[in-house]
C-alpha cells in the first residue's frame, strides 16, 4: 500500500502525544508499506529520531536548525518549500490513501476522490469550548467536516467513539473503528534527576478540565500532616502568579514543586513517585495512565471518561465529586505498602496489553478497508 502521511502535526509540534502517535505507527508500517511524508523539514523530535525522514529532509531540518541559531528568519522559506513539496506529491505520486494528522482541512480539494482516514483523539474542543477560545471554532468546525467526509474514522477509545456519535449522531457509526494506543515509555536508569524522596506526581498541563485545583485542595490536609510529602508537577510550565496565590491561600506554597523534564526523563518521575494522581474530568484516551502503569507507578484516577477502558482493574478509582474520597484513596496508597505493590503489579500487567505493533497492524487493516 502506498500511503501519504499528512505533515501538519509535524509542522506544529516539536513534542506532543499526537506526533508521537503517528511516528510510532508509521515507523512500523514503513517496514512493509510505502510511506511518503511530503515534508520540507521538521523540528519534531520524534520524527527526527525515526527512520521516516529521507536524507534530504534530514539535511533540510539541520539547515533550518542552523539558520535559526544564527537568527535568520526561515518562516517564508519553509512555507514556500512545504507547499511546493506537498502539491507536487499529491499531483505526481500515485498513492492509495491519505492520512491527515490533525484537523486542518486544507487538503480536501487536493486529494480529489482519494480515500482518507481520520484519527479522532478526543472531543475536548466540543465538550469544553471555554478552554479553547482562541481556535476552538475552527478546530471543531474542521473536525466535523472531516469526520463527515472521511472514508473511515479511527477513534482512540470506545469512549471517544461514543462522544463522536453523541455530539454528531448523523456520523455513520459503521465507519468508526476503535484502536488503542501503545506505550513506549522506558525508564533510563543512567539519568540522574534531583527529585524529592516522598512525592505525589501530577503530569502535564493544568487547564481547567484537568481538575488541578480540585486535586490540590483535596490533598491539602494530607500534605500538611506529612512533613516530607510534596506534590511534584512534571511539565505544564512554571506556576502562574494566580496559582502561587492559590497555594498561599491553602498554606502549601512549600509543599508543591514544578519541574520541567526532557522526554527521556519522564519515566523516572513516574517510577520514583509514591503514586500518580490523574484528576482530569475528560480524556480521549489518557496516555499518562498507560505511562504510569508501564513505569510501575500506582495511579489514582476517576472512574469515568476513557479511564476504565485503559486502566481496568489497575486503576485506584475515586469519586470525581468527592474530594475526601480522593484524599482517602491517596492516603491508603501512601500508608499501605502491600496495597501499593498490588496496584503496581496490576498496572504492569495492564500496560503490557497495549503495544504499538498491534496498533500499527490494526491501523493498516482500517486503511485497507478504506480502499474497498
N, C-alpha and C positions, 0 to 999 in steps of 0.2 A: 504494500500500500504506500502511496505517495501522499505525504501529509504536509500541509503548510501550517506552521505554528505561528500565529499572530504575535508580533513583538511588543504589543503595547504595554504589558505589565513589566517587561524587562527595561523599557524606557522609563517607567515611573518608579520602580522600586530598586534601591540598592540592596536592601534586605527586605524580608517580608514573607509571610506564610504562603501567599498565592504564587509568587515567583519560585519559591522553593518547591511547591506542589508540582508545577509544570516541569521544573528541572529534574525532579525525582522521576516523574512519569516518563518523560521523553528521553532521558538518559538510558532508560531501559528499552523503550520502543525503538530507539535508533539502532539497537543491536540487530533488529530483524526487519525493520521498516525503513523507508527513505523519508527522512525528516528535513524539511527546509525551513529555516527561520530567516525571513527576509529582513535582516538587521544590518545596519551600518556599523554600529559599535554599541557597547553596553558598559555600564558601571555596576551591573548587578553581580554581586559576589558569587552567588550560586552558579550562575551561568558561566562566569569566568573560570570557575573551578571544574566545570564539567568538560566533556568531550564534544559538546554540541556545537561549539563555535568553529567556524572554518579558520584556517591560518590567517586569511585576510581580515576577518572580523577581529581576531585577536590582535593583529597589528594595528588596526584602526582604533581599537579600545586603548591600547598602550599609547598611541599617538595623542589621543584626546586627553588621557590622564596627564601626559607631559605638558600639553598645551595649557591645561587648567592650572597646573602647578606654576607655570610661568605667567599666569594671569592673562592668558589670551582667550578671548571670547570664542566659544565653539558652537553656540546655540544655532546660529544661522546655517553654518556648515553642516551640522548634524541633521537639522530639519530638512535641508535640501537633499542631502545624500540618502537619508532614510526614505523619503518619498520616492526618490528615483528607484531605489532597490526594491521597495515594496511593489510599486506599479509594474516594474519590469518582470518581477517574479510571477505576478498574477496573470500578466499578458502572455509571457513566453514559456512558462513552465507548466507542463501537463500534470496536474495534481488531481487526487481523488476527493480529498476532504479538507476543509478549512477549519481550524480550531482557534476561535477567539480566546484571548486570555483575560479579558475584562469586558466591560460593558459599553465601550465606545463603539458606535455603530458605523464608523467611517468606512468600513469595508463592504457594506451591503451592496452598493452599486458597482463594486469592482469584481466581486466573485460571481456575479450573474446567477446562473442556475446551479452552481456547485453546492453540494450539501455542506452544512456546517453544524458542529456540535458545541453547544454552550454548556459550560460548567457554572452552576449557581452555588455560591459558597454560603450564603445566608440571605435572609430577607430583612436585614437590620435597618437599611435605609427606609424601608416601608413601615416597619414596626416602631422605630424610634427616630422619626424625622427631625426631632428637636436637637439631636446630636450632630446633624449633618446639614446645617442650614446653608452653608456656602455652595455645596454642589449636589444637594440631595435630589432636587427635581431632575436634573439631567441624568444622574445615575439611575434613579427609579424609572424614569420615562424610557431611557435607553434599554434598561434591563427588560422591561415589559415588552418593548418592541422586539428585542432579540429573542426572548422566550417564545413569542408568538410566531416568529419566522423560522426559528431553529428547526433543523431536521430532527434532531434529538436533543434532550437536555440531560445532563448529569447533575444530580443533587448529591451533596456530600454526606447527607444523613436522611433517614426517613422523616425526621422532624422538619428538615428543610423542605423536603417534598411536600409534606403536609401544609407547611406555611405557604408555599407557592400556590397550592390549589385552594387554600382558604382565602387568600388575597385576590387571586385571579382564577376563579372557578372555570373560566372559559378555556384555560390552557388544557390541552389534551393530556390527560394523566398517563395514557398508554405510551407516550413518547418520553417519559421521565424515568431514568434508571438511577438507582442509588448505588454509589460506590464510595466506600470509606477511604480515608487517608491511610497511609502507612506511618511508621515512626522511624526516624533515623537519628534520634538523639543519642549521643555517646558521651561517656564520662572520660575526660582526658586527665588521667592521674598525674601526668607530668606538669600540669599547670598548677601554679600556686596562687591562691586568691586569699586575701585577708577578709575572712568572714567571722561574724560573732560565733561564740560557742553554742549559744542556745537561741534559736530564732524560728519564727513562723514566716513562711515565704508568701509573697504576693508577686505576681509576674505581669508585666506589660502595662498598657495604658490604664488610666484611672478615670475614664469618661463616665458619665452618669450611669449608663446601663451596666457598667462593670461593678456597680454597687460598692465601691471602695469605702465610702464614708459609713455605710451600714456595717461593714466588716470591722473597721477601726473602732467605731463606737461600741460594737458588741464585745470587743476584746479589751476594752479599756481597763476594767477591773482585773482581768487576768494578767495584763501587763504590769499593773501597779502592785499586784500581790506577789509577783515573782521577780526579785531584783535583777536577775541576769537575763531575763527574757526580753527579746525585742522583736519587732516586725522588720523584715528586710523587703523593700520594694525593689525588685530587679527590673531595670529599664523604666520606661514610661516618662522619662525626662525628670529634671530636678523638680523639687516641690515648688509650687507657686506660693506667693505670699498669702493667698487665700487659704491654701492648705496648711501653711505654717500657723496661721491664726487659729485654724480649726484644731490643730494639735495642741496649741497653747491652751485653748479653752477646755480641752479634755485633760490637760495636765500630763501629757505624754510626749512632749517635744523631744525628750532624750530617749524615748523608747521606740522610735521609728526612724529607719535609715533608708535612704535611696542610694542605690549603686547601679551604675551603668555596667554593661558587660559586652565582651566580644562573643561572637556566636559560639566559639568552641568552649567558652567558659560556663555556659548556662547549665550544663549537666551537673556541674559541681554545686551550683546554687541549690538545685533540687536535692542532690544526694546528701548534702550536709544539713538540710533543714529538718526540724522536728516534724513538720507537716507543711503541706501546701494548701492554702485556702483559696478557692475559686468561687467567689460570691456572685459572679455575673448573673444578671437577670436573663440573658439570652446569648446563645452562641449557635452558629450554624452547624459547627462540629465541636470545636473546643480542643485545638491542638495541644494547649498546655496540659490538658487532662492526660493525654497519651504520653507526653514528655515526662510528666511527674511519675506516672506508673512505671515507665520504662527505666527510670533512674532510681527506683527503689524509694520513692518518697510517698508516704500515705497522703491521700487527698481528701479534703473536706469540701463538699460542694452541694448545691441544691439538687433536689430530685425533680428536675423539670427540664424543659428545652431538649437538647440533644444528649444531655449528660447521662441518663440511664442507658442509652444505646452504647455509648463509648465506655463508660466506667463499669457498667453492670454491677456485679456484687463486690467489686473492688472499691467502689465509692463509699465514703463515710458521709451519709447524706444528712443535711439539716433542713429545717423548715425555713423557707425564704422569708416568711413573715414573722419570724420569731428570733430576735437577736439572742435571747437567753439560750435557746436551743443550739445556736451556733457556738456560743461560749462553752456550753456543756460538752459538745462534741469535741472541740479543740482540747479542752482540759482533760477529757478521757484519754486522748492520744498522748498528751504530754505526761500524764501520770501513770499510765499503764503500759509498760514496755512490751508485755506479751500481746496486748491488743494492737499496739503499733506494728509489731513484727508480723502479726496476722494479716494486716492490711497491706503491708509491704509485699508479702508473698502473693496475696491476691492480685495486687497491681501488676507485678511482674508477669504473672500468668495471663492476665487480661491483655496487657500490652503486646504479648507475643502473638496474639491473634490478628494483629494489624501489621501488614507489611507491604512495602511498595511494589514488590514483584506481583503480588496478587492484584493490587490496584491497577498497575500498568496493563496487565492481561485483560482485566475487566473493561478498562477504557478502550483497548483495541477492539474488543468484541462489540462495544457500542458503536465505535467508528465504522466497523464493518456493517452493522445493522443500518447505518445511515446511508449506505450505498445501495441498499436493496430497493 
